[in-house]
Amino acid sequence: MILCITHSNDYYNIDIFFEYLTSKNIPYFRLNSDHVNHLQEISINENSFELTDESGNTVRSEDIKAVWHRKGWRITIPEELDSDYVKVFLNEYGSLRYNLYTALEDIPWINPFEKETKVDGNKVYQLKIAKKNNLTIPKTLFSNDEEKITAFFHEYCNGKAVAKLHGVISKSMSGEDLLSTTIIDEDNLESIADIAYCPMIFQPYIEKEYELRIMYVDGDFFTGKINNSEHADWRVNQGNYFWSAYELPEDIKSHLSGMMKEMGLYMGAIDMIKGRDGNYYFLEVNPQGEWGMLQKELNFPIAERIADNLIKRMKN
């Protein structure tokens, strides 16, 4: 059995994944990460666990042979819960969920939970490993220091910078992260005066030809190109763009493969841009990033390759 950890509003990508498993006669269990709460019955001991979900389906840890950590969402709080108990509710159910995950750490995962958490929570670490593997990265500063940000702007940004939150503001109903990306120029540089309350990542604005969303699955690359040369991030205005298939240069594939292997990731959604200077710039990798648009619009068999990887590894 393959355990798929996702959330209650997830669809399309996961539906294709389950359909493919069914065609291969591989059983699966869907665990909604946001419903690991009062809606489920959960018992854990030092050797195993048993979980019955909100629909009455039961799974035991000894039946699970592989795990896809598709999406993690914040645990849902019951409306009737007294506000004084919200913190302890989230803390204790968060601990329970973590214990569930770590009880399965010795079987195949996409991606291993601890490695994924480290990568997803540390964009500066990502850039360091990318550079180590011969990828071109933008000069980067993660800071809450107005003076140092201003100095960085004048030294490296040639009058125009991009400011990003390290994390995300929220998630859409489909699970897509909604990012906050801001363009900084000489006219609005003074707006960073309140940066002490919200540290951000700063990079020079790179004049680009196009953006690339690259879905990496254990050495395979599924790359979509989007002709967004005007905006800082295609996701801000995604309804106006169309995806086309793209073939990465072999040296870029090799560098990305080395980076992903060093990070310990079997899969991830990688964002790069092709600069007008001819360089490919690595921006980030999201281990749980979205790729449904690539499968839907370009017929890439991404869900199938994820399933194939787990099936292969759980049989070894």
N, C-alpha and C positions, 0 to 999 in steps of 0.2 A: 504494500500500500504506500502511496505517495501522499504526504500531508502538504497541503497548500495553505499557507498563512497569508490572508488577504484582509479585506474589510467588507462590510455589509453592502456597500454601494458599488462594488467592483463588478464589471461586466466586460464583454467582448474578448479582451485578451485571455481572461481566465476561462471563458466559455470555450474558446478554441482549444486551449490546453486540455480541458476536461474531455472534449469531444475526441481529441487525438488519443488520450489515454484509454478511453472507452474502445476505440478502434483497435487498440493493442491489447485489450483485455487486462489492463492494469487498473486495479482498484485505487480510489483516491478518497480523501476526506478534506472538506473545506472548513478551515478554522478562521472565523472572522475575528481579527485582532481587536476590534473595537467592542466586541461582545464577550470578551473574556472577563465576565463580570457576574452580577447576580442572575443573569439570564441562562447561565450554564452551571452544571454540576461538575465540580472538579475535585479530585483527590490525588495527592502526590505522596509517595513515601520515598525512601532512600534508593529504591530499585526501579520504580515504575510510576506511571500515572494512569488515571482513567478519566475521561471527559465525555460528558453528554451535552450536546449543544442545544440551542433554543428550539430546534426542530425534533429533538428526541433521538438524534443519531449519536451513537456511542463509539468512541475510539480508545484503544489501549496502546500505550507506548510500545509494547513488544510487537504490535502489528505494523508499526511504521518503519519502512525501510529506506526512505529518502524524504527530503523536505525542500520545498521551494518557498523561500521567504519573499513572496510577491509584493506585498504592501503592508506596512505597519501604520495603524491609525491610533489616535488617542482613545482611551477606553471611555465608553459611553456612561454618563452618570444618570442614574434614575431620577426622574422629575420629582418624585416624592421624598428624596433624600434631604434631610435637614442640612442646610448650608454649613453648619458647624462640623459635619462629618465628611464633607467632600474631600478634604485633603487626605484624611486617613483612608477613605475609600479608594482613592486613586493610588496612594502609596502601597496599600496592601494588595490590591488587585494587580498593580504593576509588578510587585515582587512575585506574585503567584504566576503571572505570565512569563516572567524571566526564568523562573524555576522550571516551567514547562519546556521552554526552549532549550535550556542548558541540559535538561535530562536527555535530550536527543543529540547532543553534540558529537557523539561518536559515529553517527551514520552520515551518508552523503547529504550535503546541503548545497543549494544555489541561493544565495552565497552563504559561506560559513558566518554565523550570526555575529561573532565577536569581530571578525575581520571587516565585515560589512559596516558594523557600527563605527569602527575606527575610521574607515574611509569616508563614510557619509558625514561624519561629524567633524571633519578636519580638512577644509579646502586647502589650507597652506601645506599640509602633509601631501595632498594630492599633487600640488604643483612641484613639490620637492622631488617626489618619486618620478613624475613626468620628466622633469629636467634631467634627472639621473639616467633616464632611459632615452636621452637624446631628442626629446621633443622640445619644440620652441614654446616658451610660455611668456605671457606678458609680465612686465615688472609689476610687482604686487605689494601692497601695504594693507594690513588689517589693523585698524587703530581707532582709538577714541581721543587722540591727541591732536587738537586743532592745529597747533604749530607745526607738528611733524607732517600732517596731511597737507598743509599749505606748502611746506618745503618740497614734499614729494611731487605735488602738482606742478610747481615751477621748474623742478629739475627734470622730470621725466615725461610730462603729459602734453607738452607743446600746445597748451591752451585749451585742452579738452580731455576730460577723464570720465570714467564710468565708476559709479558708486553702487555697490550691491550689498544687500543683507547677506550674511553668511548662511542663514537658514531660509525658511519660507514664512510668508504671512499666514497662509491658509492652504487648504486643498479644495479643489473643485469636487463636485459630486462624482465625477468619473475617476477621481484619485490623482489628477494632475496637480503638481505643485504650482502655485501662483507666486511668481517672483516679484521682487521690487528692485528695479534697476533704474538708476537716475543718471542723467548726463550732467556733468559739472563743467562749467566754463568760467571764464574770468568774471562774467556778470553775476553768476550766482554762487561763486566760491564762498562768499560771506555767509551763505545759508548753512554752512557746516558748524556754525557757532554752538549748536546744541548737540554736537556729536558725542559729548560725554554721556548722554543718556541712551545712545544707540550706536555702538561701534559698528563700522562698516568696512567692507573690502573695497580698496581703491586700485584702479588700474588705468593706464593710458588708454584713451579711445583709439581703437585700431580701425583705420579705413579698410573696409573689406569688400571683396567681390561677392561672397555668399557665405552662408552658414551651413554646417553639416551636423546632423544628428546620426551618430554611429552606434548601432546596437552590436555589441560584442558578445558572442556566446562561445566561450572556450576555444578561441582561435578562429572562429568564423566571424566575418564582418558583413553587416547589413546596413548600408549607408544611404541616407537620404539627403539630398541637397535642396536648399530653399533659398531663393534669390532675394534675400533681405539685406540690401546694402545701405538702407536708409535709417533703420531703427536699431537700437542697442540690442534688442532681444526679439526674435520672431514671435515668441509666445504672447507678447503684449498685443499684437495685432494679427494673430495667426489666421483669422478668417480670410485674409486677403492674399494668402500665399498658397502655392501648390508644390508638392514634393515631386522630385524626380530622382531616379536611381543614380548612384554615383560610385565610381570605382576609385578607391584610395590608392595612392602610390604604394608600391611594395615596401619601401623603406619606412613609411608612416605606419603601415600595418605591423611591421616588425617591431618598431618602437612602442606602439600601443600594446602589443602582445606582451612585451617585456615588462611594461608598466603594470598591466593587469595581473600578471603572474606574481610579480613582486608584492603587489597589494593583497594577493590571495583571493582574488575574485574570479569566478567562473563567468560572470556576466555583468554588464553595466551599460547604461546609456551615456555615451561620451559626446560632449559638445566641443566642436572645433570651428574655427573660421579660416577661410582662405583670404589672406590679406592682399591688398592691391600691390604690396611689395613682393608677392610671390610666395610668402611663407605660410605654412599651416600652423596655426596657433592652437595649442591645447588650452581649453578653458576649465573644464571640470568633468568628472564622471559621477553619475548618480546611480548607485547600485540598484535602486528601485525605480529608475526613470521610465518615462512613458515611451512606448514604441508601437502602440496600436495603430497609429496613423501610418507607420511604415508598412505594417502588415496589410492594412486595409487598402491603402492607395497604391502600393507598389508590389503587392502579392509576395512579400518576403515571408518565408516559413519560420518566423522567429519562435512562436509558441511551440511548434513541432520540434525545433532544435533544442529548446530548453528541456522539453520532455525527453527527447532522445538522450541527452546528456545524463539526466537522472536515471533513466532506465538502464543505461550502460553501466553506470557507476554502482548502482545498487545490486547488479548481478555479479560484479567482480568481488 
